[in-house]
């Protein structure tokens, strides 16, 4: 019977072509949008974890309260002992210390007078220790535009755009003007050995990268840091795992009244990405529902039109004694075949477009020139396991629902009227 139905659909394009096109278009859009949203929010999570919060982050309670202001006067003390304890308790995780700081970068002329000056956002990370993971985590080597990596204390990297604006050359001296952990003003000389471009406008406008030991010396932050970042195994964020680690850590210090006692937070809380992720999930669900609804209505109408065109066929089948339920089921089988074929074609097209956007990307740098968020300049789609099957939900469900609604009319046909209809 199924073989007979499939042959009928293949031979009569009027019964299959239009519904398959509708399903294909809907599935195509569903698959592409799912991959696009996965890529956009995946990039935001990865970028935020790499450059800002890690998967979990330990700070002092006072620092955590004003973290947006980067208050290094409220920095976390005794970080070496904390890192040792965390590495012992969670050996599968990667723990790193960082210092974020702000200030002015001053480029002197040959006489030592200010030639150019600009505000900067600085990162003190572990650049010089053997086996440091920070270079890979922040993708520093691949971000180099000119020059080389720092190889000894006192060397820094600055953003390429900032270097062009300040007209600074490699090998020149740059003076950092900032405030120490204790509130006093500090000036520290560095040598510019390279320029970088991360592809994140918030950093490319004016970031400098220095070894954390140099920054601790410059800001009087011995055995202190703005925070300790932890990364889960394989650098893959899992909210439930991160939540368990955070709750376990904070329970150890919940009875302390010291405002400088350590406290841990997870990525989605520290970066406010939780709302965005919930939004992404809601958008995906709503998108699938809308496509199912729209395609069901269109296919319902197509089924009604097809029913009118096949009015005589259904009448003959009823007249020769075929049960109404059997006819109804045969229409459902037809819709399953149409939905399956349309879903396959739409999924292939959607995957093709998603893969193209994953490789090429969409440049949005013109729209994020003034943002302070850690948003990459190029958005890319991400083909995940879900991308391969999500299109089958609206593809199959909508065709079956549309046929089920339009096929109800079969049960309203009166056998007594069939002979009169056949005579016409």
C-alpha positions in Angstrom: 0.0 0.0 0.0 2.8 2.4 0.9 4.6 1.6 -2.3 1.4 2.3 -4.2 1.0 5.7 -2.5 4.6 6.8 -3.2 4.2 5.9 -6.8 1.0 8.0 -7.0 2.8 11.0 -5.5 5.7 10.7 -7.8 3.5 10.4 -10.9 1.1 13.2 -9.9 3.3 16.3 -9.2 0.2 18.4 -8.4 -0.3 16.3 -5.2 3.4 16.6 -4.0 5.3 19.4 -5.6 3.7 22.4 -3.9 3.6 20.8 -0.4 7.2 19.7 -0.7 8.3 23.2 -1.7 6.4 24.7 1.3 8.0 22.2 3.7 11.5 22.7 2.2 11.4 26.4 2.6 10.2 26.2 6.2 12.7 23.6 7.2 15.5 25.5 5.4 14.8 28.6 7.4 14.4 26.6 10.7 17.7 24.8 10.3 19.6 27.9 9.2 18.3 30.1 12.0 19.1 27.4 14.6 22.7 27.2 13.4 23.0 31.0 13.3 21.7 31.5 16.8 23.9 28.7 18.1 26.9 30.3 16.5 26.2 33.8 17.7 25.5 32.9 21.4 28.2 30.3 21.4 30.8 32.9 20.2 29.6 35.3 22.9 30.0 32.6 25.6 33.4 31.6 24.4 34.6 35.2 24.1 33.4 36.2 27.5 34.9 33.1 29.1 38.3 33.6 27.4 38.7 37.3 28.1 36.6 38.2 31.1 35.0 35.7 33.4 36.3 32.2 32.7 33.8 29.4 33.4 34.0 30.3 37.1 35.7 33.2 38.7 37.0 33.8 42.3 37.1 37.4 43.6 36.9 39.2 46.9 33.4 40.0 47.9 34.1 43.7 47.7 35.6 43.4 44.2 32.6 41.3 43.0 30.2 44.0 44.1 31.9 46.6 42.0 33.5 44.4 39.3 32.4 46.6 36.4 34.6 49.4 37.8 37.7 47.1 38.0 38.5 48.1 41.7 42.0 46.8 42.2 42.1 48.4 45.6 39.6 45.6 46.5 41.7 42.8 44.9 41.9 39.3 46.1 44.8 38.6 48.4 46.7 35.3 49.0 46.0 34.1 45.4 48.9 31.6 45.3 47.5 29.6 48.2 44.0 29.8 46.8 45.2 28.6 43.4 47.1 25.7 45.0 44.0 24.7 46.9 41.7 24.8 43.8 44.2 22.9 41.7 44.3 20.2 44.3 40.6 20.0 44.7 39.7 20.3 41.0 42.8 18.9 39.1 40.9 18.5 35.8 40.2 22.2 35.7 42.6 25.0 34.6 43.1 27.8 37.0 44.7 31.1 36.1 45.2 34.5 37.8 44.5 37.8 36.1 44.6 41.5 36.7 42.4 43.9 34.7 43.4 47.5 35.0 42.9 50.9 33.4 45.1 53.9 32.9 46.9 56.0 30.4 49.7 54.9 28.0 52.2 57.7 27.3 54.6 57.6 24.4 57.6 60.0 25.0 59.7 61.7 22.3 63.5 61.8 22.1 63.6 64.3 24.9 61.3 62.4 27.2 58.4 64.7 26.7 54.9 63.4 25.9 54.5 62.8 22.2 51.1 61.0 22.3 48.8 59.6 24.9 45.6 57.6 25.2 43.5 55.7 27.7 43.9 51.9 27.7 42.3 48.8 29.1 45.0 46.5 30.3 45.3 42.7 31.0 47.9 41.2 33.2 48.2 37.5 32.3 50.8 34.8 32.6 52.9 35.3 29.5 56.4 34.1 30.6 55.9 31.0 32.8 56.8 27.8 31.0 53.7 25.8 30.1 51.3 28.8 30.6 47.9 28.2 29.1 47.0 31.9 28.9 48.6 32.4 25.5 46.4 29.8 24.0 43.3 30.8 26.0 43.4 34.4 24.8 44.7 33.4 21.4 47.5 35.9 21.6 49.9 34.3 19.1 47.3 34.2 16.3 46.3 37.7 17.1 49.8 39.1 16.5 49.8 41.6 13.7 53.4 42.9 14.0 56.4 42.1 16.1 56.8 39.2 18.5 55.7 37.8 21.8 57.1 39.2 25.1 60.2 37.1 26.1 61.3 38.9 29.2 60.0 41.2 31.9 59.1 44.8 30.9 57.8 43.9 27.4 54.2 44.5 26.4 51.8 44.1 23.4 49.4 46.8 22.4 46.4 46.8 20.1 47.3 47.5 16.5 44.7 50.3 16.2 46.1 52.0 19.3 49.7 51.7 17.9 48.6 53.4 14.7 46.8 56.2 16.6 49.7 56.8 18.9 52.2 56.4 16.0 54.3 54.1 18.2 57.0 51.8 16.7 58.2 48.5 17.9 61.0 48.7 20.4 59.9 52.1 21.7 59.2 52.8 25.3 55.7 53.3 26.6 54.9 54.6 30.1 51.8 53.3 31.9 50.2 55.8 34.2 47.7 54.1 36.6 46.9 53.8 40.3 48.3 51.1 42.7 46.3 48.7 44.8 46.7 51.2 47.7 45.4 54.2 45.7 48.6 56.0 44.9 49.7 57.0 41.4 52.2 54.9 39.6 54.3 55.2 36.5 56.0 52.2 34.9 58.0 51.9 31.7 57.5 49.1 29.2 58.9 48.2 25.8 56.5 47.7 23.0 57.5 44.5 21.2 54.3 43.7 19.2 50.8 44.7 18.2 47.7 42.6 18.3 44.2 42.5 16.9 41.7 40.2 18.6 38.7 40.9 16.3 36.8 42.2 19.3 36.2 45.9 19.0 36.0 46.5 22.8 39.7 45.3 23.1 41.0 46.4 19.7 40.3 50.1 20.5 42.9 50.2 23.2 44.1 47.1 24.9 47.5 46.3 26.2 48.8 42.9 27.3 51.6 42.4 29.8 52.9 39.7 32.0 51.1 39.5 35.3 54.3 39.7 37.3 55.1 43.1 35.7 51.6 44.4 36.5 51.8 43.1 40.1 55.1 45.1 40.4 53.7 48.2 38.8 50.5 48.3 40.8 51.9 47.1 44.2 49.8 43.9 44.0 52.2 41.3 45.4 50.4 38.0 45.8 47.2 39.7 44.7 45.0 39.7 41.6 41.7 41.0 40.4 40.5 37.4 40.2 41.2 33.7 39.6 39.6 32.2 36.6 38.7 28.5 36.3 38.0 26.6 33.1 36.2 23.3 32.9 37.8 20.3 31.1 38.1 20.7 27.3 37.1 24.4 27.7 33.4 23.4 27.3 31.1 25.3 29.6 28.4 23.3 31.4 26.1 25.4 33.6 25.2 22.6 36.0 28.8 21.6 36.7 29.8 25.2 37.2 26.9 25.7 39.6 28.0 22.7 41.7 31.5 24.1 42.0 30.3 27.6 42.9 28.0 26.4 45.6 30.6 24.1 47.1 33.2 26.9 47.2 30.9 29.6 48.6 29.7 27.3 51.4 33.3 27.3 52.8 33.2 31.1 53.3 29.5 31.8 53.9 30.1 32.4 57.7 32.9 34.9 57.3 32.1 38.6 57.6 35.3 39.8 55.9 34.5 41.8 52.8 37.7 40.7 51.3 36.9 37.0 51.8 36.8 35.1 48.4 33.6 34.4 46.6 33.0 32.5 43.4 30.6 33.2 40.6 29.8 31.4 37.3 30.0 32.7 33.8 26.3 33.3 33.1 25.9 35.3 36.4 29.0 37.4 36.1 28.4 38.3 32.4 24.6 38.6 32.5 24.5 36.1 29.6 21.9 34.0 31.4 19.2 36.3 30.0 20.6 36.0 26.5 20.8 32.2 26.6 17.2 32.0 27.9 16.3 34.4 25.1 18.0 32.2 22.5 16.2 29.1 23.8 12.9 30.9 23.7 13.5 32.3 20.2 14.3 28.8 18.9 11.2 27.3 20.4 9.0 30.2 19.2 10.6 30.0 15.7 9.8 26.3 15.4 6.2 26.8 16.6 5.6 29.7 14.2 6.9 27.7 11.2 4.8 24.7 12.3 1.7 26.9 12.6 2.3 28.7 9.3 3.1 25.6 7.3 0.2 23.7 8.9 -2.3 26.5 7.7 -0.8 26.6 4.2 -0.7 22.8 3.9 -4.2 22.6 5.3 -5.4 24.9 2.6 -3.4 23.0 0.1 -5.1 19.8 1.4 -8.5 21.3 1.0 -7.8 22.4 -2.6 -6.3 18.9 -3.3 -9.4 17.4 -1.7 -11.6 19.3 -4.1 -9.5 18.3 -7.1 -9.6 14.7 -5.9 -13.3 14.8 -4.9 -14.2 12.2 -7.6 -11.3 9.9 -6.7 -12.3 9.8 -3.0 -15.9 9.3 -4.0 -15.1 6.3 -6.2 -13.0 4.8 -3.4 -15.8 5.1 -1.0 -18.3 3.8 -3.6 -16.4 0.6 -4.1 -16.4 0.0 -0.4 -13.1 1.3 0.8 -13.5 2.3 4.5 -13.3 6.0 5.3 -10.6 5.3 7.9 -8.4 3.5 5.3 -8.7 6.5 3.0 -7.9 8.9 5.8 -4.8 6.9 6.8 -3.6 6.7 3.2 -3.7 10.6 3.1 -1.7 10.7 6.4 0.9 8.3 4.9 1.1 10.6 1.8 1.7 13.6 4.1 4.4 11.7 6.1 6.2 11.0 2.8 5.9 14.6 1.7 7.1 15.9 5.0 10.0 13.5 5.1 11.2 14.4 1.6 10.7 18.1 2.2 12.5 17.9 5.5 15.5 16.2 4.0 15.8 18.7 1.1 15.3 21.7 3.5 17.8 20.3 6.0 20.5 19.8 3.3 19.9 23.4 2.0 19.9 24.8 5.6 23.1 22.9 6.5 24.8 24.2 3.3 23.9 27.8 4.1 24.9 27.4 7.8 28.2 25.8 6.9 29.0 28.7 4.5 28.3 31.2 7.2 30.3 29.1 9.7 33.4 29.4 7.4 32.9 32.9 5.9 31.2 34.7 8.8 29.1 37.9 8.9 31.2 41.0 9.6 29.3 43.3 12.0 32.2 45.5 13.0 30.5 48.6 11.6 27.7 48.1 14.2 29.8 47.5 17.3 32.4 50.3 17.0 31.4 51.9 20.4 30.3 48.8 22.3 32.1 47.7 25.5 30.7 44.2 25.3 32.9 41.2 24.5 31.3 40.7 21.1 33.3 39.3 18.2 33.4 41.5 15.0 32.5 38.5 12.9 29.4 36.3 13.7 29.5 32.8 12.5 26.9 30.0 12.4 27.6 26.8 14.3 26.5 23.4 12.9 25.6 21.3 16.0 24.0 17.9 16.4 20.6 19.6 16.9 21.0 21.3 13.5 20.7 17.9 11.7 17.3 17.0 13.1 15.5 20.1 14.3 14.0 20.7 10.8 12.1 17.4 10.9 9.9 18.6 13.8 8.2 21.4 11.8 8.6 19.5 8.5 6.8 16.3 9.6 4.4 17.7 12.2 3.1 20.5 10.0 2.3 18.2 7.0 0.6 15.6 9.1 -1.4 18.3 11.0 -2.4 20.0 7.8 -3.5 16.7 6.2 -5.3 15.6 9.3 -7.4 18.8 9.4 -8.2 18.8 5.7 -8.9 15.1 5.6 -11.7 15.3 8.2 -14.1 16.1 5.4 -13.8 12.4 4.3 -15.9 11.4 7.3 -18.6 13.9 6.3 -19.2 12.3 2.9 -22.6 10.6 2.7 -22.6 7.3 0.8 -26.1 8.0 -0.4 -24.9 11.0 -2.4 -22.0 9.2 -4.1 -24.0 7.8 -7.0 -25.5 11.2 -7.8 -22.0 12.7 -7.7 -20.6 10.0 -10.0 -23.4 10.6 -12.4 -22.5 14.2 -12.9 
